[in-house]
């Protein structure tokens, strides 16, 4: 049981004009009004892809937190307790051996996550030109390298080529769903670490 959770919203788009997107802060305010009777509240967010910290006024399990968040349907969330998230994230942080990639691509580390709170360790799927699944896996989580197409930018820097994208992290989650069924979501390591640092900072704040 835990007082804190992380919740990854499924299918929250990061595409579109910034001024027209509903901000995370606006979402949290609206959701917390709905959750007033459930004992949970969204306390913080990281990035624009739906990455949240959820706190509880009482000790509840992940299953109970998922049940409480169900009042926000049709929204769906992948929920981990703070301790479970920090444990697998710390192990994932040492998974830094990037695969060899062909010219014109860049490997970006991330993870695909199972919405089922009792899910087993996801399988290591076959690699493709767009992704390489890592041998690092724990219950509900499999590390994966997304192989982004890139182009030469100014001053010989390399940037992601937005004109030739191959589905982003949503495509990684879809590949796992096609292979084993169920519901999945995926995030980059940068996002996972950012949320983890925010979670740690909140835990040490008086």
C-alpha positions as CSV (number, residue, x, y, z in Angstrom):
1,X,0.0,0.0,0.0
2,X,1.1,3.5,-0.6
3,X,0.1,7.2,-0.1
4,X,1.5,8.2,-3.5
5,X,1.1,6.9,-7.0
6,X,2.1,7.7,-10.5
7,X,-0.5,7.6,-13.2
8,X,0.2,7.7,-17.0
9,X,-2.8,8.7,-19.1
10,X,-3.4,6.6,-22.1
11,X,-3.7,8.3,-25.5
12,X,-3.1,11.9,-24.4
13,X,-1.9,13.6,-27.5
14,X,1.1,15.9,-27.6
15,X,0.2,17.0,-31.1
16,X,-1.4,20.3,-32.1
17,X,-0.9,23.9,-31.4
18,X,0.2,24.7,-27.9
19,X,-2.3,27.4,-27.4
20,X,-5.2,25.1,-28.2
21,X,-4.2,22.2,-26.0
22,X,-5.8,21.6,-22.6
23,X,-3.0,22.0,-20.1
24,X,-2.2,19.5,-17.5
25,X,-3.0,22.0,-14.8
26,X,-6.5,22.6,-16.2
27,X,-7.0,18.8,-16.4
28,X,-5.9,18.3,-12.8
29,X,-8.2,21.0,-11.4
30,X,-11.2,19.5,-13.3
31,X,-10.4,15.9,-12.3
32,X,-9.9,16.8,-8.6
33,X,-13.3,18.3,-8.5
34,X,-14.7,14.9,-9.6
35,X,-12.5,13.0,-7.2
36,X,-13.6,14.9,-4.1
37,X,-15.4,11.8,-2.7
38,X,-12.8,9.3,-3.7
39,X,-10.0,10.2,-1.3
40,X,-7.5,10.7,-4.2
41,X,-6.2,13.9,-5.8
42,X,-3.8,14.7,-8.6
43,X,-1.0,16.8,-7.1
44,X,1.4,17.3,-9.9
45,X,2.2,16.6,-13.6
46,X,5.3,16.3,-15.8
47,X,5.4,17.1,-19.5
48,X,2.5,17.2,-22.0
49,X,1.8,13.5,-22.5
50,X,-0.2,12.8,-19.4
51,X,2.2,11.9,-16.6
52,X,0.9,12.5,-13.1
53,X,1.5,12.2,-9.4
54,X,-1.6,11.1,-7.4
55,X,-1.9,11.2,-3.6
56,X,-4.3,9.5,-1.3
57,X,-5.6,10.6,2.1
58,X,-5.6,7.0,3.2
59,X,-3.5,3.9,2.6
60,X,-4.9,2.3,-0.5
61,X,-3.7,-0.4,-2.9
62,X,-3.0,0.1,-6.6
63,X,-6.2,-1.7,-7.4
64,X,-8.2,0.6,-5.2
65,X,-6.6,3.7,-6.7
66,X,-7.5,2.4,-10.2
67,X,-11.1,1.8,-9.1
68,X,-11.3,5.4,-7.7
69,X,-9.9,6.8,-10.9
70,X,-12.5,4.9,-12.9
71,X,-14.9,7.8,-12.2
72,X,-13.0,9.7,-14.8
73,X,-13.9,7.3,-17.6
74,X,-13.5,7.3,-20.5
75,X,-10.1,8.4,-19.5
76,X,-7.7,5.5,-18.8
77,X,-4.6,5.5,-16.6
78,X,-1.6,3.1,-16.1
79,X,-1.1,3.3,-12.3
80,X,1.9,2.3,-10.2
81,X,2.6,2.8,-6.5
82,X,5.4,5.2,-5.8
83,X,7.7,2.5,-4.4
84,X,7.1,0.1,-7.4
85,X,7.7,2.9,-9.9
86,X,10.9,4.1,-8.2
87,X,12.2,0.6,-8.0
88,X,11.9,-0.4,-11.6
89,X,12.9,3.1,-12.8
90,X,16.1,2.9,-10.8
91,X,16.9,-0.5,-12.5
92,X,15.9,0.9,-15.9
93,X,18.3,3.8,-15.4
94,X,21.3,1.5,-15.7
95,X,20.0,0.1,-19.0
96,X,22.2,2.4,-21.1
97,X,23.7,0.0,-23.7
98,X,22.1,1.4,-26.8
99,X,21.7,-0.9,-29.8
100,X,23.6,-0.4,-33.0
101,X,21.5,1.7,-35.4
102,X,21.8,2.4,-39.1
103,X,22.7,5.8,-40.4
104,X,19.8,8.2,-40.2
105,X,18.3,6.9,-37.0
106,X,18.8,7.6,-33.3
107,X,18.0,5.2,-30.4
108,X,15.9,6.6,-27.6
109,X,15.4,4.6,-24.4
110,X,11.9,4.2,-22.9
111,X,9.5,1.7,-21.5
112,X,6.2,0.1,-22.4
113,X,3.8,-0.4,-19.5
114,X,0.9,-2.7,-18.8
115,X,-2.3,-1.2,-17.5
116,X,-3.2,-4.4,-15.7
117,X,-2.0,-4.1,-12.1
118,X,-1.5,-7.8,-11.9
119,X,0.3,-8.1,-15.3
120,X,3.3,-10.4,-15.7
121,X,6.6,-9.5,-17.2
122,X,6.0,-8.5,-20.9
123,X,7.7,-10.6,-23.5
124,X,10.7,-9.4,-25.4
125,X,9.3,-8.8,-28.9
126,X,11.2,-9.1,-32.1
127,X,13.0,-6.0,-33.2
128,X,12.2,-3.9,-36.2
129,X,13.7,-1.0,-38.0
130,X,11.7,1.3,-35.8
131,X,12.2,-0.3,-32.3
132,X,14.4,-2.7,-30.4
133,X,13.0,-4.4,-27.3
134,X,15.5,-4.7,-24.4
135,X,16.2,-7.8,-22.3
136,X,15.3,-5.7,-19.3
137,X,11.8,-6.6,-18.0
138,X,9.9,-6.7,-14.8
139,X,6.2,-7.3,-14.1
140,X,4.2,-4.9,-16.2
141,X,7.3,-3.2,-17.7
142,X,9.5,-3.8,-20.7
143,X,12.4,-1.5,-21.7
144,X,12.5,-0.6,-25.4
145,X,14.7,1.5,-27.7
146,X,12.7,3.6,-30.2
147,X,14.8,4.2,-33.3
148,X,13.8,7.6,-34.5
149,X,14.4,8.8,-38.0
150,X,16.6,11.9,-37.9
151,X,17.8,14.6,-40.2
152,X,20.9,16.8,-40.1
153,X,20.0,20.1,-38.5
154,X,21.7,23.5,-38.2
155,X,25.4,23.4,-37.0
156,X,25.5,19.7,-37.8
157,X,23.2,18.7,-34.9
158,X,20.8,15.8,-35.3
159,X,17.1,16.3,-34.6
160,X,14.0,14.1,-34.8
161,X,12.5,14.3,-38.3
162,X,8.9,15.2,-37.7
163,X,7.9,14.7,-41.3
164,X,8.8,11.0,-41.3
165,X,7.6,9.9,-37.9
166,X,6.6,6.3,-37.4
167,X,4.0,6.6,-34.7
168,X,6.0,7.7,-31.7
169,X,5.6,5.9,-28.3
170,X,2.0,5.2,-29.1
171,X,3.2,2.8,-31.8
172,X,5.4,1.0,-29.3
173,X,2.3,0.4,-27.0
174,X,0.3,-0.7,-30.0
175,X,2.9,-3.2,-31.0
176,X,2.8,-4.8,-27.6
177,X,-1.0,-4.8,-27.7
178,X,-1.0,-6.6,-31.0
179,X,1.4,-9.2,-29.7
180,X,-0.1,-10.1,-26.4
181,X,-3.4,-8.2,-26.0
182,X,-4.4,-6.0,-23.1
183,X,-3.9,-2.3,-22.8
184,X,-0.5,-0.6,-22.9
185,X,1.1,2.8,-22.8
186,X,4.7,3.8,-23.4
187,X,7.0,6.7,-22.4
188,X,10.5,7.9,-23.1
189,X,13.2,7.6,-20.4
190,X,13.4,11.4,-20.3
191,X,9.8,11.6,-19.3
192,X,10.0,8.7,-16.8
193,X,13.1,10.2,-15.1
194,X,11.5,13.7,-15.0
195,X,8.4,12.4,-13.2
196,X,10.7,10.4,-10.9
197,X,12.7,13.4,-9.9
198,X,9.5,15.4,-9.3
199,X,8.1,12.6,-7.2
200,X,11.3,12.5,-5.1
201,X,11.3,16.3,-4.7
202,X,7.8,16.2,-3.4
203,X,8.6,13.5,-0.9
204,X,11.4,15.6,0.7
205,X,9.5,18.8,0.8
206,X,8.4,19.7,4.4
